Amino acid sequence: MVLPWPIADYNDATAQAVADEINRGGGQALAVKVDVSKRDQVFAAVEQARKGLGGFDVIVNNAGGGPLHAYRRDSRGRDR
């Protein structure tokens, strides 16, 4: 069973490169350009992915980022 993956990114080329790699490996992926800070683009991207991949059973929202500084070696104070 091959599960389809929408690959969403604000950079068309990056999304397409990842989708192409998945497709070359026997998977099914669709590149979708989206700026997640723009609500209308998010809804449009979901609709594009739904139509292009035939619907969804599960959606995983994985937008995010980490700190721009390196963590200290001693993590005891990091989470305070």
Backbone as XML, in Angstrom:
<?xml version="1.0"?>
<chain id="A" units="angstrom">
  <residue number="1" name="MET">
    <atom name="N" x="0.847" y="-1.177" z="0.000"/>
    <atom name="CA" x="0.000" y="0.000" z="0.000"/>
    <atom name="C" x="0.895" y="1.244" z="0.000"/>
  </residue>
  <residue number="2" name="VAL">
    <atom name="N" x="0.668" y="2.116" z="-0.941"/>
    <atom name="CA" x="1.426" y="3.363" z="-1.040"/>
    <atom name="C" x="0.542" y="4.502" z="-0.557"/>
  </residue>
  <residue number="3" name="LEU">
    <atom name="N" x="0.996" y="5.193" z="0.470"/>
    <atom name="CA" x="0.242" y="6.331" z="0.994"/>
    <atom name="C" x="0.692" y="7.603" z="0.293"/>
  </residue>
  <residue number="4" name="PRO">
    <atom name="N" x="-0.254" y="8.421" z="-0.170"/>
    <atom name="CA" x="0.119" y="9.676" z="-0.827"/>
    <atom name="C" x="0.514" y="10.752" z="0.182"/>
  </residue>
  <residue number="5" name="TRP">
    <atom name="N" x="1.486" y="11.579" z="-0.211"/>
    <atom name="CA" x="1.989" y="12.642" z="0.656"/>
    <atom name="C" x="1.934" y="13.984" z="-0.051"/>
  </residue>
  <residue number="6" name="PRO">
    <atom name="N" x="1.232" y="14.961" z="0.514"/>
    <atom name="CA" x="1.377" y="16.326" z="0.013"/>
    <atom name="C" x="2.618" y="16.939" z="0.661"/>
  </residue>
  <residue number="7" name="ILE">
    <atom name="N" x="3.509" y="17.465" z="-0.146"/>
    <atom name="CA" x="4.727" y="18.094" z="0.360"/>
    <atom name="C" x="4.531" y="19.597" z="0.233"/>
  </residue>
  <residue number="8" name="ALA">
    <atom name="N" x="4.262" y="20.256" z="1.346"/>
    <atom name="CA" x="3.945" y="21.685" z="1.347"/>
    <atom name="C" x="5.146" y="22.490" z="1.816"/>
  </residue>
  <residue number="9" name="ASP">
    <atom name="N" x="5.455" y="23.553" z="1.072"/>
    <atom name="CA" x="6.572" y="24.427" z="1.414"/>
    <atom name="C" x="6.325" y="25.776" z="0.762"/>
  </residue>
  <residue number="10" name="TYR">
    <atom name="N" x="6.900" y="26.824" z="1.331"/>
    <atom name="CA" x="6.792" y="28.150" z="0.731"/>
    <atom name="C" x="7.705" y="28.267" z="-0.484"/>
  </residue>
  <residue number="11" name="ASN">
    <atom name="N" x="8.630" y="27.329" z="-0.643"/>
    <atom name="CA" x="9.568" y="27.324" z="-1.760"/>
    <atom name="C" x="9.167" y="26.213" z="-2.731"/>
  </residue>
  <residue number="12" name="ASP">
    <atom name="N" x="8.683" y="26.613" z="-3.916"/>
    <atom name="CA" x="8.252" y="25.639" z="-4.928"/>
    <atom name="C" x="9.314" y="24.596" z="-5.242"/>
  </residue>
  <residue number="13" name="ALA">
    <atom name="N" x="10.539" y="25.062" z="-5.465"/>
    <atom name="CA" x="11.613" y="24.159" z="-5.883"/>
    <atom name="C" x="11.926" y="23.121" z="-4.812"/>
  </residue>
  <residue number="14" name="THR">
    <atom name="N" x="11.923" y="23.531" z="-3.560"/>
    <atom name="CA" x="12.195" y="22.606" z="-2.462"/>
    <atom name="C" x="11.099" y="21.552" z="-2.361"/>
  </residue>
  <residue number="15" name="ALA">
    <atom name="N" x="9.850" y="21.990" z="-2.396"/>
    <atom name="CA" x="8.723" y="21.052" z="-2.323"/>
    <atom name="C" x="8.772" y="20.071" z="-3.491"/>
  </residue>
  <residue number="16" name="GLN">
    <atom name="N" x="9.044" y="20.581" z="-4.684"/>
    <atom name="CA" x="9.080" y="19.715" z="-5.864"/>
    <atom name="C" x="10.226" y="18.722" z="-5.797"/>
  </residue>
  <residue number="17" name="ALA">
    <atom name="N" x="11.381" y="19.145" z="-5.305"/>
    <atom name="CA" x="12.527" y="18.239" z="-5.182"/>
    <atom name="C" x="12.217" y="17.081" z="-4.236"/>
  </residue>
  <residue number="18" name="VAL">
    <atom name="N" x="11.570" y="17.377" z="-3.117"/>
    <atom name="CA" x="11.208" y="16.327" z="-2.157"/>
    <atom name="C" x="10.159" y="15.401" z="-2.765"/>
  </residue>
  <residue number="19" name="ALA">
    <atom name="N" x="9.138" y="15.975" z="-3.402"/>
    <atom name="CA" x="8.094" y="15.159" z="-4.033"/>
    <atom name="C" x="8.695" y="14.266" z="-5.120"/>
  </residue>
  <residue number="20" name="ASP">
    <atom name="N" x="9.601" y="14.816" z="-5.927"/>
    <atom name="CA" x="10.244" y="14.022" z="-6.979"/>
    <atom name="C" x="11.021" y="12.849" z="-6.400"/>
  </residue>
  <residue number="21" name="GLU">
    <atom name="N" x="11.734" y="13.078" z="-5.299"/>
    <atom name="CA" x="12.506" y="12.002" z="-4.673"/>
    <atom name="C" x="11.583" y="10.894" z="-4.163"/>
  </residue>
  <residue number="22" name="ILE">
    <atom name="N" x="10.480" y="11.276" z="-3.546"/>
    <atom name="CA" x="9.509" y="10.284" z="-3.063"/>
    <atom name="C" x="8.933" y="9.503" z="-4.232"/>
  </residue>
  <residue number="23" name="ASN">
    <atom name="N" x="8.551" y="10.209" z="-5.293"/>
    <atom name="CA" x="7.967" y="9.549" z="-6.461"/>
    <atom name="C" x="8.968" y="8.617" z="-7.143"/>
  </residue>
  <residue number="24" name="ARG">
    <atom name="N" x="10.236" y="9.019" z="-7.239"/>
    <atom name="CA" x="11.273" y="8.152" z="-7.825"/>
    <atom name="C" x="11.456" y="6.876" z="-7.008"/>
  </residue>
  <residue number="25" name="GLY">
    <atom name="N" x="11.243" y="6.984" z="-5.703"/>
    <atom name="CA" x="11.401" y="5.830" z="-4.824"/>
    <atom name="C" x="10.177" y="4.928" z="-4.778"/>
  </residue>
  <residue number="26" name="GLY">
    <atom name="N" x="9.178" y="5.220" z="-5.588"/>
    <atom name="CA" x="7.988" y="4.377" z="-5.631"/>
    <atom name="C" x="6.830" y="4.886" z="-4.802"/>
  </residue>
  <residue number="27" name="GLY">
    <atom name="N" x="7.006" y="6.022" z="-4.157"/>
    <atom name="CA" x="5.914" y="6.612" z="-3.384"/>
    <atom name="C" x="5.035" y="7.490" z="-4.252"/>
  </residue>
  <residue number="28" name="GLN">
    <atom name="N" x="4.109" y="8.150" z="-3.617"/>
    <atom name="CA" x="3.220" y="9.079" z="-4.313"/>
    <atom name="C" x="3.222" y="10.395" z="-3.546"/>
  </residue>
  <residue number="29" name="ALA">
    <atom name="N" x="3.684" y="11.456" z="-4.187"/>
    <atom name="CA" x="3.758" y="12.752" z="-3.524"/>
    <atom name="C" x="3.368" y="13.856" z="-4.498"/>
  </residue>
  <residue number="30" name="LEU">
    <atom name="N" x="2.867" y="14.935" z="-3.938"/>
    <atom name="CA" x="2.453" y="16.108" z="-4.704"/>
    <atom name="C" x="3.037" y="17.342" z="-4.037"/>
  </residue>
  <residue number="31" name="ALA">
    <atom name="N" x="3.753" y="18.152" z="-4.803"/>
    <atom name="CA" x="4.311" y="19.400" z="-4.275"/>
    <atom name="C" x="3.227" y="20.466" z="-4.240"/>
  </residue>
  <residue number="32" name="VAL">
    <atom name="N" x="3.132" y="21.166" z="-3.112"/>
    <atom name="CA" x="2.137" y="22.220" z="-2.932"/>
    <atom name="C" x="2.837" y="23.436" z="-2.340"/>
  </residue>
  <residue number="33" name="LYS">
    <atom name="N" x="2.742" y="24.565" z="-3.029"/>
    <atom name="CA" x="3.344" y="25.801" z="-2.514"/>
    <atom name="C" x="2.367" y="26.462" z="-1.550"/>
  </residue>
  <residue number="34" name="VAL">
    <atom name="N" x="2.884" y="26.848" z="-0.360"/>
    <atom name="CA" x="2.022" y="27.505" z="0.628"/>
    <atom name="C" x="2.872" y="28.306" z="1.605"/>
  </residue>
  <residue number="35" name="ASP">
    <atom name="N" x="2.377" y="29.478" z="1.939"/>
    <atom name="CA" x="2.942" y="30.293" z="3.020"/>
    <atom name="C" x="1.979" y="30.132" z="4.190"/>
  </residue>
  <residue number="36" name="VAL">
    <atom name="N" x="2.383" y="29.376" z="5.213"/>
    <atom name="CA" x="1.469" y="29.056" z="6.310"/>
    <atom name="C" x="1.106" y="30.261" z="7.165"/>
  </residue>
  <residue number="37" name="SER">
    <atom name="N" x="1.739" y="31.391" z="6.936"/>
    <atom name="CA" x="1.349" y="32.602" z="7.659"/>
    <atom name="C" x="0.162" y="33.294" z="6.989"/>
  </residue>
  <residue number="38" name="LYS">
    <atom name="N" x="-0.271" y="32.767" z="5.836"/>
    <atom name="CA" x="-1.400" y="33.339" z="5.099"/>
    <atom name="C" x="-2.538" y="32.324" z="5.060"/>
  </residue>
  <residue number="39" name="ARG">
    <atom name="N" x="-3.568" y="32.603" z="5.829"/>
    <atom name="CA" x="-4.695" y="31.682" z="6.005"/>
    <atom name="C" x="-5.298" y="31.218" z="4.678"/>
  </residue>
  <residue number="40" name="ASP">
    <atom name="N" x="-5.497" y="32.135" z="3.741"/>
    <atom name="CA" x="-6.107" y="31.763" z="2.467"/>
    <atom name="C" x="-5.230" y="30.780" z="1.691"/>
  </residue>
  <residue number="41" name="GLN">
    <atom name="N" x="-3.917" y="30.921" z="1.793"/>
    <atom name="CA" x="-3.022" y="29.986" z="1.124"/>
    <atom name="C" x="-3.075" y="28.602" z="1.765"/>
  </residue>
  <residue number="42" name="VAL">
    <atom name="N" x="-3.256" y="28.553" z="3.067"/>
    <atom name="CA" x="-3.357" y="27.263" z="3.756"/>
    <atom name="C" x="-4.591" y="26.508" z="3.271"/>
  </residue>
  <residue number="43" name="PHE">
    <atom name="N" x="-5.730" y="27.195" z="3.230"/>
    <atom name="CA" x="-6.961" y="26.545" z="2.769"/>
    <atom name="C" x="-6.846" y="26.124" z="1.304"/>
  </residue>
  <residue number="44" name="ALA">
    <atom name="N" x="-6.231" y="26.962" z="0.469"/>
    <atom name="CA" x="-6.046" y="26.624" z="-0.943"/>
    <atom name="C" x="-5.111" y="25.425" z="-1.102"/>
  </residue>
  <residue number="45" name="ALA">
    <atom name="N" x="-4.064" y="25.362" z="-0.299"/>
    <atom name="CA" x="-3.120" y="24.245" z="-0.371"/>
    <atom name="C" x="-3.778" y="22.933" z="0.043"/>
  </residue>
  <residue number="46" name="VAL">
    <atom name="N" x="-4.592" y="22.981" z="1.080"/>
    <atom name="CA" x="-5.310" y="21.774" z="1.513"/>
    <atom name="C" x="-6.234" y="21.297" z="0.400"/>
  </residue>
  <residue number="47" name="GLU">
    <atom name="N" x="-6.938" y="22.218" z="-0.229"/>
    <atom name="CA" x="-7.847" y="21.851" z="-1.319"/>
    <atom name="C" x="-7.073" y="21.292" z="-2.515"/>
  </residue>
  <residue number="48" name="GLN">
    <atom name="N" x="-5.946" y="21.911" z="-2.855"/>
    <atom name="CA" x="-5.119" y="21.416" z="-3.956"/>
    <atom name="C" x="-4.623" y="20.000" z="-3.663"/>
  </residue>
  <residue number="49" name="ALA">
    <atom name="N" x="-4.174" y="19.770" z="-2.456"/>
    <atom name="CA" x="-3.694" y="18.443" z="-2.073"/>
    <atom name="C" x="-4.837" y="17.434" z="-2.049"/>
  </residue>
  <residue number="50" name="ARG">
    <atom name="N" x="-5.991" y="17.846" z="-1.544"/>
    <atom name="CA" x="-7.153" y="16.939" z="-1.506"/>
    <atom name="C" x="-7.532" y="16.493" z="-2.913"/>
  </residue>
  <residue number="51" name="LYS">
    <atom name="N" x="-7.621" y="17.447" z="-3.827"/>
    <atom name="CA" x="-7.981" y="17.115" z="-5.209"/>
    <atom name="C" x="-6.889" y="16.301" z="-5.895"/>
  </residue>
  <residue number="52" name="GLY">
    <atom name="N" x="-5.643" y="16.679" z="-5.684"/>
    <atom name="CA" x="-4.536" y="16.017" z="-6.362"/>
    <atom name="C" x="-4.234" y="14.620" z="-5.865"/>
  </residue>
  <residue number="53" name="LEU">
    <atom name="N" x="-4.594" y="14.337" z="-4.617"/>
    <atom name="CA" x="-4.270" y="13.040" z="-4.021"/>
    <atom name="C" x="-5.496" y="12.198" z="-3.710"/>
  </residue>
  <residue number="54" name="GLY">
    <atom name="N" x="-6.685" y="12.735" z="-3.941"/>
    <atom name="CA" x="-7.896" y="11.943" z="-3.764"/>
    <atom name="C" x="-8.474" y="11.939" z="-2.367"/>
  </residue>
  <residue number="55" name="GLY">
    <atom name="N" x="-8.148" y="12.902" z="-1.546"/>
    <atom name="CA" x="-8.736" y="12.993" z="-0.209"/>
    <atom name="C" x="-7.729" y="12.688" z="0.881"/>
  </residue>
  <residue number="56" name="PHE">
    <atom name="N" x="-8.204" y="12.791" z="2.121"/>
    <atom name="CA" x="-7.352" y="12.570" z="3.291"/>
    <atom name="C" x="-8.058" y="11.666" z="4.292"/>
  </residue>
  <residue number="57" name="ASP">
    <atom name="N" x="-7.295" y="10.830" z="4.941"/>
    <atom name="CA" x="-7.776" y="10.099" z="6.106"/>
    <atom name="C" x="-7.196" y="10.713" z="7.372"/>
  </residue>
  <residue number="58" name="VAL">
    <atom name="N" x="-5.984" y="11.241" z="7.271"/>
    <atom name="CA" x="-5.283" y="11.846" z="8.402"/>
    <atom name="C" x="-4.520" y="13.065" z="7.887"/>
  </residue>
  <residue number="59" name="ILE">
    <atom name="N" x="-4.488" y="14.132" z="8.683"/>
    <atom name="CA" x="-3.671" y="15.299" z="8.363"/>
    <atom name="C" x="-2.729" y="15.539" z="9.534"/>
  </residue>
  <residue number="60" name="VAL">
    <atom name="N" x="-1.446" y="15.687" z="9.243"/>
    <atom name="CA" x="-0.446" y="15.986" z="10.263"/>
    <atom name="C" x="0.085" y="17.386" z="9.993"/>
  </residue>
  <residue number="61" name="ASN">
    <atom name="N" x="-0.104" y="18.285" z="10.936"/>
    <atom name="CA" x="0.409" y="19.643" z="10.812"/>
    <atom name="C" x="1.794" y="19.669" z="11.433"/>
  </residue>
  <residue number="62" name="ASN">
    <atom name="N" x="2.789" y="19.905" z="10.601"/>
    <atom name="CA" x="4.160" y="19.859" z="11.090"/>
    <atom name="C" x="4.921" y="21.137" z="10.736"/>
  </residue>
  <residue number="63" name="ALA">
    <atom name="N" x="4.241" y="22.255" z="10.759"/>
    <atom name="CA" x="4.918" y="23.531" z="10.505"/>
    <atom name="C" x="5.578" y="23.988" z="11.795"/>
  </residue>
  <residue number="64" name="GLY">
    <atom name="N" x="6.759" y="24.503" z="11.689"/>
    <atom name="CA" x="7.403" y="24.996" z="12.903"/>
    <atom name="C" x="8.883" y="25.188" z="12.709"/>
  </residue>
  <residue number="65" name="GLY">
    <atom name="N" x="9.517" y="25.562" z="13.774"/>
    <atom name="CA" x="10.953" y="25.795" z="13.744"/>
    <atom name="C" x="11.498" y="25.771" z="15.150"/>
  </residue>
  <residue number="66" name="GLY">
    <atom name="N" x="12.769" y="25.790" z="15.228"/>
    <atom name="CA" x="13.414" y="25.749" z="16.530"/>
    <atom name="C" x="14.126" y="27.042" z="16.825"/>
  </residue>
  <residue number="67" name="PRO">
    <atom name="N" x="14.815" y="27.073" z="17.934"/>
    <atom name="CA" x="15.555" y="28.283" z="18.300"/>
    <atom name="C" x="16.703" y="28.523" z="17.319"/>
  </residue>
  <residue number="68" name="LEU">
    <atom name="N" x="17.079" y="29.765" z="17.172"/>
    <atom name="CA" x="18.155" y="30.110" z="16.255"/>
    <atom name="C" x="19.523" y="30.042" z="16.913"/>
  </residue>
  <residue number="69" name="HIS">
    <atom name="N" x="19.558" y="29.785" z="18.204"/>
    <atom name="CA" x="20.829" y="29.679" z="18.914"/>
    <atom name="C" x="21.100" y="28.220" z="19.260"/>
  </residue>
  <residue number="70" name="ALA">
    <atom name="N" x="22.337" y="27.891" z="19.478"/>
    <atom name="CA" x="22.700" y="26.522" z="19.842"/>
    <atom name="C" x="22.365" y="26.270" z="21.308"/>
  </residue>
  <residue number="71" name="TYR">
    <atom name="N" x="21.949" y="25.055" z="21.610"/>
    <atom name="CA" x="21.712" y="24.688" z="23.005"/>
    <atom name="C" x="23.046" y="24.549" z="23.729"/>
  </residue>
  <residue number="72" name="ARG">
    <atom name="N" x="22.993" y="24.848" z="25.004"/>
    <atom name="CA" x="24.188" y="24.625" z="25.820"/>
    <atom name="C" x="24.388" y="23.128" z="26.017"/>
  </residue>
  <residue number="73" name="ARG">
    <atom name="N" x="25.621" y="22.749" z="26.277"/>
    <atom name="CA" x="25.904" y="21.330" z="26.521"/>
    <atom name="C" x="25.169" y="20.819" z="27.756"/>
  </residue>
  <residue number="74" name="ASP">
    <atom name="N" x="25.093" y="21.631" z="28.777"/>
    <atom name="CA" x="24.407" y="21.252" z="30.013"/>
    <atom name="C" x="22.943" y="21.664" z="29.874"/>
  </residue>
  <residue number="75" name="SER">
    <atom name="N" x="22.075" y="20.700" z="29.686"/>
    <atom name="CA" x="20.672" y="21.002" z="29.405"/>
    <atom name="C" x="19.824" y="21.218" z="30.656"/>
  </residue>
  <residue number="76" name="ARG">
    <atom name="N" x="20.420" y="21.108" z="31.858"/>
    <atom name="CA" x="19.616" y="21.232" z="33.079"/>
    <atom name="C" x="18.910" y="22.577" z="33.170"/>
  </residue>
  <residue number="77" name="GLY">
    <atom name="N" x="19.511" y="23.657" z="32.713"/>
    <atom name="CA" x="18.894" y="24.974" z="32.805"/>
    <atom name="C" x="18.121" y="25.381" z="31.565"/>
  </residue>
  <residue number="78" name="ARG">
    <atom name="N" x="18.180" y="24.582" z="30.532"/>
    <atom name="CA" x="17.581" y="24.934" z="29.253"/>
    <atom name="C" x="16.065" y="25.078" z="29.322"/>
  </residue>
  <residue number="79" name="ASP">
    <atom name="N" x="15.401" y="24.229" z="30.033"/>
    <atom name="CA" x="13.939" y="24.208" z="30.035"/>
    <atom name="C" x="13.318" y="24.993" z="31.173"/>
  </residue>
  <residue number="80" name="ARG">
    <atom name="N" x="14.074" y="25.838" z="31.821"/>
    <atom name="CA" x="13.540" y="26.607" z="32.944"/>
    <atom name="C" x="13.003" y="27.915" z="32.482"/>
  </residue>
</chain>
